[in-house]
Amino acid sequence: MKVRVLISGKVQGVFFRAYTKEKADELGLVGWVRNTKDGRVEAVFEGAKEKVEAMIKWCRKGPPGSKVKKVEISRDEVDKVYSPSLKASAYTKVSADKSVDKEKVKKACPTQNGGVSEEQLNKFEMRY
């Protein structure tokens, strides 16, 4: 399962991204998290359905010091989300068991696997 989440409220300046990365790593999810220019936090989570749902539940509460007002979840447009460090959003090529279909990655990222290492495909990334 893969979802895109936009979190609104007091979510910047409270280590929301760092706590999100820690929780995602704990759950064994892959994806990324970043601050947006409009003051929200945006994340993409991918993994087993129950793990992704646990992550969404955590996002509704957030870390200490945060005040989450709204969590928007998108499942339909996730593959169209721009991924600045991974051309063609190579995260879409990682299955819930974290195995990498290298042929699919090569098709999505034709130049040297898009410059994407297998290690990058198997982790959760905090972005700035």
N, C-alpha and C positions, 0 to 999 in steps of 0.2 A: 504494500500500500504506500502511496506517495501523496503528500498534501503540501500545500502552500498555506502559511499562516501569517496574518498581519495582526499585530498586537498593539492596541492603543492604550493610552493612559500615561502614567508616570513610569516609563519603561526605558528611558535613556538616562545615563548618569547614575545608574543603580546596579551596574554590573549584570544587567539582564542577559547580555550575550554570553558572558563568561559562565554564568549559572546554566544557561540553556545548553551550551556546549557540554558542560559537565554532566547534565542530566541525559542528554542525547547519547553521549559516550557510555554512560552507565546502562542505558537501555539497548545499546548496540545498534543505534540508528546511524544512517549516513545522511548527508545533506549539508546545509549551511545556514548561518544566521548573520544578519547585518542590521545596522541602523539605517533608517530611511531619512531623507531630507526633511520630511514633514513631521518628524518626531516619533514615528512608530518604529517597531522592530518587525522585520520580515524574516521568515525562516522557511526552509523546505526540509521536510522530514521524510525519510523513506526507510521502510523495514516491515516487520510483521505487523499485521493489523492491530493486535492488542498492545503492542509496544508504541505504535504511532498514536493510538487513542490515549494511552497513558501520558504521552508527551503533550498532547493537546490539553488534557486535564491539568497537567502541571502548568502549562502556559496560562490557563485561566486564573490561576492563583499568582504565579510568578515568584521571584525570589524575595527575600527580605528587603524592605525599602521601596519596593515597587507598588504601584496601585494600578492594577489592570482594570480598564473600563470596558474594553471590547476586544473580542477575538474573532477575526474573520477567517473562515476556512474555505479553501478552494481546492477541489479535486480535479475539476475538468480542465483547467488552464495551466496546470503545473508544468507540463513539458514545454510550454511556451515562455516560461519565466526566464529572463536573461540571466545568465550565469557568467559574470565578468571573467573569472579565472579559468573557466572550462568552456571551450567553444562547443556549441551545439548542446549545451547542458548534458555533458557526459554522465552526470549522476543518473540520468534515466536509464543507463545501461547496466546498473548494478541491481541484482536481484536481492530479495529479502535475506537470503543466506550469504550475501556479500560475494557471490561468485561473479566474475566479470566475463561477459561475452565479448571477447576481444574483437571478433569480426564486426559486431554491431558498433563498437567504439570506433573502429577504423573507418566504417562507413560514415558515422556521424562526425568524426574528426579526422579527415583524411591525411593531414600532415603530421607524420610521426605520432599517430594516435592523438592528434590535437595537442601534443606536448603534455599529455596527461599520463602520469605514472599510475600503475596499479595501486600503489599506496594511497594516492590522492582519491581514487575511486572508492576506497574502503574506509573512509573516515568522515567524521563530521567536522566541518570547517567554520571557524569564526572569521567573519570578514569585517573590514573597516571601512 
